[in-house]
Amino acid sequence: MEVYLAGTTFYAIPRDMMEVERERERKRGDSSCRHKHTMETRIASARQTGREERMEICLAGSVSRPWCVAERERERESKEEREIRLADVNILESFCYVDEWQTKAIPYLNSFMLDSGAFTFFTQGKHVNWEEYIEKYADYIKQNDIKLFFELDIDKLVGYQKVLQYRKKLEKLAGRPCIPVWHKSRGLDTFVGMCKEYKYVAIGGIVSQEITRDQYKHFPRFIATAHRYGAKIHGLGFTNLDGLTKYRFDSVDSTAWLSGNKFGHIYQFNGKTIVKHNVPAGKKLKDSKSVAINNFDEWTKFCIYARKYL
């Protein structure tokens, strides 16, 4: 979890984990002494990592809505002005879909994350030579200086041991570490090992419901474990609005802003969260392009808020 407060670094333990610790100590007894020691130890650990506290929310799926980003560049001629327009935007895109306009925008974005797109590519029924796919993926990463990119978490297709081989090859070709993606099938020990070895890790299986809603309660332990070893943690596809304040991931991504066009509603940022306004029964959205631009901008406002306060 990272939170910027008026430019001052604030070190904090996720509130959920504090509650968990208090409950544990109440059951054990001797709450005052043990709880104080546990919290002081974790606060000291957070300070040692030097992490500034904030959450980044990346908007995924923008490749199909290029005008949303283009609108932020409209009537801007100089590079400096363009940076002002795009500097607030966070985007996550799949390598399977990434387009030329996104590539050109990358240097001006606040944050850009690249998913391998490997599983999507496979499920489209296309024949995949994974060795060649990795080479193309790594080449794009190097050419565009991508700092944050995910491994090919295709355990279900090739097995975890092969994924490890592909990870090693990807990192060698890209010349930098990827973000490994933990899945339940890998086991808890593997997650701890990832946190020890990498500065950024991710949890997958949320969108596919490999991790069910009733299992979200375990997120604080994963987040605390990552932070204990000085690693950031990304929740792939996690944008449950209540969950964002309850489970303090360092970053998450969402395609929720796209649903306005699909299901007929308009999003509005109310200063603290996103509010959804449904189109009245029997009515339809007339200008889907304007709706997409509005929803993109309102979610971007929420991203800015999250960067400061979540």
N, C-alpha and C positions, 0 to 999 in steps of 0.2 A: 504494500500500500504506500502510495506517495501522495502527500498533500502539501501544496504551497499555501502558506498563510502570510499575506502581505509581504512577500519576499523573505520571510524568516523561515529557516529550516526548523521543522517541528518533528521531534521523534516520538512515535507513538506505537503502542502495541494494539493490534486490532481488538476492538471492543468485545467482539464475540469470544476471542480467545481469553480475554480477561475474565469474562463471565464463566467460561469453562473452567479456568483455573480456580476461581473462587468456589465454584461448586465442588470441585475435587477436594479442595482444602477443607471445606465444611464437612465433607464426608469423612475425611481423615482425622479431623480435629486439629487443634493448634493452628487455627486459621491465620491469626495475625502475624506470627513469626514466619511461617512457611510461605504464605502468600506474598509477603513483603520481599522475601529473598528471591522468589521466583520472578516477580515483576521487575525488581531491580536488575537481576541478571539479564533479562530479556531487553530491557531498556538500554543497558550498557552495550549489549550485543548489537542493537540497532544503531547506536551511536558509532560503534566501531566500523560498521559497514559504510557510514557516511551517506546513507540514502536519503534524498529529499523526498518528502511524502506527497504523492499524488496518484491519480488514476488516469490512464489514457483509454478513451473509447474510440476504436477505429471503425469507420463506416465501411462495410463490405458490400460488394456488388455494384459499385459505381460505374463499372465498365459499360453497363447498359444504359447509363444516364449521363453521357458526357457533358450535356448542357448544364448540369448542376454545377460542375466545376467551372465550365466555361463562363457561366454567369458571374462567377466571382472574379473573372479576368476581364469582363466586358469594360470597354472604354479605358483600359489600362494599357499604356504604351511602354513605359520604362520597366526595367527589371525590378527596380526598387518598389515601384507601385504594385507590381504583380506579387511580390513577396508579401506585401501587406494583405493582399486579398487571399492568398493561399496559406499564409503562415498559421492559421488557426485550424486547418483541416488535417484530420487523421484518416488515412485510407488503408484498408487491408484488401489485397487482391490476390486471386489465384493465378499462378503462372500459366494455367490452362487457358485463362481468359484475358490476361493483361494486354492492353492495347497501346498503340503508339502515343495517343494523347496522354495516357497515364504516365508513360515512360518520360515524356517531356515535362510533366508536372512534378515528378518526384523530388527534384532538388529544392522546390519551393514549398513543399508541404511541411507541416509541423512534424508529422510522423508517417512513415510508410512501412507496412509489414507485407511480406510476400509469402503466401502459402504455396507449397509445391504443386498443388493441383493434381497430384499423381493419381489419387483414388478417383477423382472426378473424371480424369482422362480415360481411365480404365472402364468406368461404369458407362461411358458413352459408347462402349462397344468397339473401341479402337484397339488395334494391335499395339502392344507396347514393348519396345526394347528398352528395358530400364537403364542399362548402361548408357545408351545414347541419350535417354531422357535426362539423366543426371548431368551429363556433359553439357547439354543445352541449358539446363537450369543454372548450373554453375557459371556458364559463360554469361548469361543475362545478369546474374548477381555481380560478377566482376565488372562487366561493361558499365553498369549503372550504379556501382558502388552501394549496393543494398546492404544496409547494416543489420536489419532484422528479417531473417527468413527461417522458415520451418523445415525440418527434415521430411523425408518421405515416410510418413507413418502408415505404411501399407502392410502392417503386421498380418492382417487377414488374408492378404494375397500371397505374400512370400515368406512369412514367418519372421519372428523378431531377430533371429541371428542374421538373416539376410539384410534386414533393416539396418543393423549395426554396421555391416559391411558397406552398405550404400551411404550411410552417414559419414563414415570415414572417408570414402571417396569424394563425397560432396564437399566436405570441409577442406580436403587437400586441394581440390580443383578451385574452390572459391577463395581459399587463402584466409579463411576466418571461420569461427565456430557458428554452427546453426543453432536453432532453438529446438531441442528435443521435445517430443510430444508424448506425454505419459498416457497409457491406456490401462484399464483395470487388469487386462490379461498379463501385463508385465510385472505385476506385484508391487507391494509397498517398498520392498528393499531397493528395487530398481529406481523408484522415485527419489529415495534418499540419495542414492548414488548419483543421479542426475543433478541434484541440487548441490552436491559437493563438487562436481566436475564442471558445471556450467553456471554462467552468470545470469542466464535467462532460460526458464523452462516453461512448459505449457501443459495444460490438462485438456485432453481430447475426449470425445465420446459424449459430449453434452448434447449436441444437436441430434445425434443418432439415438439418443436416450440409452446409450450404453450405461451412462450414469443417470439414474432416475431422480426425480424431484425429491423423493424422500431420502436420497443419499446426499443431497446438497449440504446437509448438516455437518458432513465431514470436511467440507471445504476449509474451515478455519484451521484444522490441523495441517492440511497440505500447505496452506499459505504461510502458517507459522514455521513449518519445517523449511520451506524455501528461504524465508527471511533469516532463519537461524544460521543458515550457511551462506548468507549474503547474496542470494539469488533472487531475481524478480520472477514473477509468475503470471502467465497469461491464461485467461479462461476462454478457450476457443468457442465462439458462438454463444457466450453467456451474457445476455442482456436482460435478465429478469430484473425489472426496475427496483423491486423491493430488495432483491438479492444484491444489487450493486452497493447498497449502503450497509448491508449485513455481512457480506463476504467481500473483504477488501482486496481484490486482485489488483496487481499493478497495472494490468491492461486487460481489456476484453475487446471483442469485435461483434458487430451486429449488422444484419440485413433488415432489421425491423423498419427502418425508415422507408424501405421499398414497399412495404405492405399497404401503404396508403393508396397507391395506385391499384393494387390488386384487390383490396377489400373495400375501397371507397371510404377513406377517412383522412382527416387532416391532422397533423401533429402541431402542437404548440408548446414551446418552452415557457413555463410560468415563473421562472426565476430560481426554481429548485429542482424541478423534474419535468418530464415530458408528459403532456396531457393529450389524449386522443379524442378528437371530435368526429363522431360518425355522421355520415351524410344522412339526412332525413329519409325515412322510408319512402320508397317510390321515386327518389331522386337519384341522379347520376352525376358524377364529376364531369364537367364539360371540357375543362382544359387540363388534361393529365400532365402535360409538361410543366405548367405553372405549379401544380400540386407537388410534383416531384422536386422542383426547385425549392419550394417552401419547406417541404419536409426535410430536405437535405440541410437547409440553412438552420431550421429549428433544432435538428439533432446536433448540428455543429455547435450551436449555442450551448446545448447540454454538455457537449464534449469539453468546451471551455470551462464550464462550471465544474465538471468532474475533475478537470486538471487542477483546479484550485481547492476544491472542498471535499472530494470523495477519497 
